[in-house]
């Protein structure tokens, strides 16, 4: 499944919009209370552990949105957005949202090139396997 933050996918055309898909994950940094001989304190994770945890939360939120899109019969998600919000001290939510769509491949606009014999010399000439696309304007004549 293709997932993009843009409204289009290169080389593909959106045929049908199936709906909005979302995935939400709650994540909390590890806060442990300890009590050693009457001393109390909190143990926090390092910044790298926090970064890795938030990254994992984003991946899980995206996976949930992807599962919803598959259930709708989509082959792509466009306009994907991932937001991370701190709900309270150390508790975060990661929300992935986008639009589930069905797409089809666009025909190639460039002709395939092949080698053709021209007397004793070989030259590259376009070989048109299907009609090529061209723009014609009556206003320019």
Secondary structure as UniProt FT lines:
FT   STRAND          2..3
FT   TURN            10..11
FT   STRAND          12..28
FT   STRAND          32..36
FT   TURN            37..38
FT   STRAND          39..43
FT   HELIX           47..72
FT   STRAND          76..88
FT   TURN            89..90
FT   STRAND          91..105
FT   STRAND          112..118
FT   TURN            119..120
FT   STRAND          121..127
FT   HELIX           138..140
//
